[in-house]
């Protein structure tokens, strides 16, 4: 019998002139183009986040279906910046409000670092969204390695206190 391990939260909070950035990082032993494809191609995003449809490009709006949420409704996502394979910036609008997100990728010596940056104007939902981003990035890792999918119950509510503690 194996004992399940509770994933350790990795997010950090950085003050900005507009509020705060929640930053989470994952590293992959893979070329940047392959990691970029994992976060931008609809058949690959479907494996860890959800599929998307529409004509993508800066200034355009696509629809994304968050497949691993209780509701699998399609939501609009505006593509603000797409600088392949280094930066994708989007704005989402749903029942939780408007979210400004960036994926930043860098490669060195065959290793690609992916940073998810959630630009926060309020810290009200930090304790709820932080564990969610940890979960989704671990879903990405599982999809890239064909490993077992994590269970959201291992992230929330157990990581809630960690993210509450990041707030000043």
N, C-alpha and C positions, 0 to 999 in steps of 0.2 A: 504494500500500500504506500502510495506517495502522498506526501503532505503538500497541499497547494501553497504556493508562496504568494504573499501579498505584494503587488508591485510597489516599488518605491517611487513617490512623486519626484519629478525633476524640474517642474516649472519654477521660474523665478520672476519676480516683479521688478520692473525698472520704471522710475519716475520719468515723465516726459513733460514738455510744456503744455500738452493737451490733456494730460491725465496720467495714465500708466500703461505700460506694455507688459502683457503676460507672455513670456518667452519660454518655449519648450523646444528641446533639441534632440534629434536622433542622428546616429551616424551609421552609414551603410558601406560595406566593402563592395562598392559598385561604381561604375562610371556615372557621372552626373546626368547624362542623357537617359540612362535607364531609370534613375530615381525620378527625374522629371516626368518621364512617361507614366510612372506609377501614380503621380499626383495630377496628371492632366488628361490622360486618355480615358474616355468613359468606360471602356470594358475593364480597365485596370482599377479605376477609382471605385467601380461597383464592388470589387472584392473586399474593400476595407472601409469605405465611406458611403458610397452610393453612386449610381450612374448619373450622368448629366446628359442633357439634350439641348440642341440649339446650335446657332452659329457663334462660336466663341471668337473673341477678339476684344482689344481694348475699346471701351465705350459701349460694348454690347452686353446684353443680358441673356444669360442661359438659365435653364431650370435644373436644379439638383434635387435628387430624391435621397434623403438620409435614410438608407435602408435599415439601419440598426437602431432606430428610434421607435418609440411606441406608435407614433403616427408616421406613415410612410408617404405623406403628401409631398408633392413637388413644390419647391420654393424658388423664387427668383434670386439669382446671384449676378450682380453686375461685375464684369471684369474691368477693373480700373487700370491695371498695368499687366502686361504679359511680355516679359523680357526673357524668352527661352534661352537657355535652360537655367536661368539664375533667379528670376523673381516673378512671382505671381501675386498680385494684390487684388482682392475682391471685397465687395460690400454685399452683405446679405440683409434681408428684411424678412422677419417672421414674427410669430406671436411673442417672442422674447425681446423684440426690438431690432435695432439696426446694429450690425457687427461689421467692423473693419478688420480684415485679416490679411496677412502676408505669409507667403512661403518663400524663404530665401535659401538657395542652394549654393554651396561652394564645394569644389573638389581639389584634393591634394593627394598625390601619391596613390591613386586608385581608390580613395575613400571619399565619399560624399557626405557632407554634413547638411542636414535639413533643419532649418529653424522655422517654427511656426510662431508668428507674432500676432497676438490678438491685441489690437489697440483699444484700450478701455477708456471710456469717458466717466465711468463710475465703477466702484469696487463692489457694488451691491450684489452682483451675481458671481463674484470670483470663486467662492467656495463651492459653487455648483458647476461652473464651466471648467474650472481647472481639472478636476477629475475626468470630465468628459474628453478634454483634449488629450490627456494622458492615455485614456482608453483608445481613442481613435488613432493616435500615433502608434500605439502598440498593435492595433489592428493592421496598420500599414506594414509594420515589421512582420507580423504573422503572414500577411498576404505575400510579401516579398520572399519569405523563406519557406512558404508552404507549411508553416507551423500551425499549431492549434490556435484558434481564435480565443482571445481573452474573454473573460466574463465581466461585464460591467459591474456586477455585484462585488468584485474584488477591488474596485476603484471608488465606488460611492456606496455608502457614506464614509468609508474608512479614510479617504484622503481629504475629506472636507476640512478637518482641523488644520492640516498642513497649509492648505490654501487660505484659510481664515488667518493663520499666523503670518502670512506674507503681507497683509495689509498694514499700512502704518498706523 
